[in-house]
Amino acid sequence: MHKYRWVVNPYDIEKWINEMAMQGWHLQKFTWTRFTFERGEPGSYIYRHDEKDRFATPYEDDYLELLQASGIELVDRSGNIVFFRKSASEGPFELYTDKKTKISNLSKKVTLLLSLLLLNFVFGITGLSRDFSGLATEWFGLAINIGNVLVVLLLTIPLFRLVRLRKQLKKDLDVYTD
């Protein structure tokens, strides 16, 4: 079975994948928008994500061997997002990425989304102002400019969620110092 979601907040995606696993759908592969699930025993796996460098570091093989020795299986990798799973019968597990790294990764996503949002906003508003300044309206250009404004509206919610999550992690970092 294939499901489509846009990976903006990997923590929300991780929660969704674990909900799918509780219903008996186990992640096999994923990309930034497409997730492939296979039917299996409900609740038999727990999934966690990690964010790794796009290109292998000297320590990555050691890290993967350590996880494998702990009964944690690499499911798939897309870009810098990696999903792992472990049998639920062995109990819950966490991947211990420090908060500073999590904050840094979220900051990169916030910067990317903010850039896309501002770019679409500028193109949309300047295009709309030109469309309505003349006597004749070019419908194709109008549709593109309205699409740019809609993209701004669609990106605003994920942007605020990421900013709120990053703010919470910073607050926790100040309290617990990672």
Salt bridges, closest charged atoms under 4 A:
GLU14 OE2 - ARG48 NH1 3.46
GLU14 OE1 - HIS49 ND1 2.77
ASP50 OD2 - LYS52 NZ 3.36
GLU51 OE2 - HIS49 NE2 3.76
GLU51 OE1 - LYS109 NZ 2.76
GLU60 OE2 - ARG77 NH1 2.55
GLU73 OE1 - ARG85 NE 3.12
GLU90 OE1 - LYS86 NZ 3.85
GLU94 OE2 - ARG48 NH2 3.59
ASP178 OD1 - LYS99 NZ 3.86
